[in-house]
Amino acid sequence: MEQNGSGDLKASMNTQSNSDNPNSLGITGDSKPNVPVFTCIVYVHKNEDGTVIGRVANLAGIEASGNSERDVLGKVTREFKTRVFKILEEGQEIPWVDPQQPPLENEQVRSVPVHL
């Protein structure tokens, strides 16, 4: 990037607004897509046999087990996304668990952002 004669690098930068930029996607104001994001709080632990168990703390009734934490997180977040989408599609209020029960002594907390 070139500097102008006064050595001011910032002044020489391209400061065109998005509307003047031919490479702009033109997404502004109300035309920006509204993609809801929800946080899926998962409590995970490993059993003595090596099986990983996970349960969603902020939406009741979602649990999964698997061979790895990654597998379990994938299963519970898919179910979380499906359930939240269906609830919203039906125009209902999401029945969040609030306050959440604290994790058990052997559980670790994972926070997974879920985009609908």
N, C-alpha and C positions, 0 to 999 in steps of 0.2 A: 504494500500500500504506500502511495506517495504522500509525502508531507507537503503542505503548501509553503510558500516562501517564508512565512513567519515561524515555521517549525511546528505549527499546530496540527498534530495528527488528527485530533477529533474534528476539526473544522474541515478537513479534507475528505472525511468519510461520507459515503452516500447516505443522505438523510431523507430520501424520498419516502412519502407516506405509502402505505399499501395500495391506496386507490390510484396512485401514479405509477406504481411498479408494474410493468407488463408481466412479471412472473408471479404476481400475487394471485392467490386463489379467490380473492374477493369475499372471504368469509368475515363479515363484520356484524356487529350489533345483534339484532334479532335473527339474522340468518345463520348464526353459529349453531351447529347441531347441539341439542341438549341430550347428553349421554349421562344418565344417572350413575353414580358410583356409590356403592355401599360397602361397609367394612364387615367382613366375616371374621368374627373372633372364634378361633379354634383352640381347644385344649387338647394337647396330644401327650401320649405316654407310650412307652414300650412295655409289653407284658414280659413275664419271665421266659416265655417260649420264643420271644423275638418279634411277635406280632405287634404292629403299631396300631394304636386305637386313637381315634379323634372324634371329638364331639363339638358341635357349634354351641357357643355359650350365649350368643345374643339372639338366636332364633331356635325355639324348642323343637326337639324331635329329629334332629339331623345328626347321625353318627355313622362312622365307617371304620373298617379295619383293613389292613393291608400289610404288605411286606416291607414297605418303606414309608417314611413320613411324606415324601413327595406323592406317592400313590394315594395315601389317605387324604392329603390336602386337596388333591385333584378331585377325588370323589365327593368330599363334603362341599367344596366350592361349587361344583356342578349342580348338586342338589339345592344348595343355597340360591344360586342364580335362577334355577328353574322355579323354585317355590316363590321367590320374591317377584319374578316376572309375572307369574300366574296371579298372584295376589293383586298386583298393580293393574293388570289387565282386567280383572274383575271389579276394579274400582274400590277395593277394600283397603283398609288401613293395615299396615304391616304389624303383626303382633310381636314386636320386639320384647325380649326378656330384659326388663329394666326394673330393678337393678339385677345385674348378672350375678350368679353364684360365683364365689371365688374358686380358682382352680384347686384341685386336690394337691396334696403334698408332692405326689409323683408326676404331676402334669406340668407341661410347659405351655406358654401362651404364644399363639401365632396370630398375627393380624394380616388378613389377606384382602386387598382392595378388589372388589368385584364390579366390573362394568357390565351393565345390561345391554 
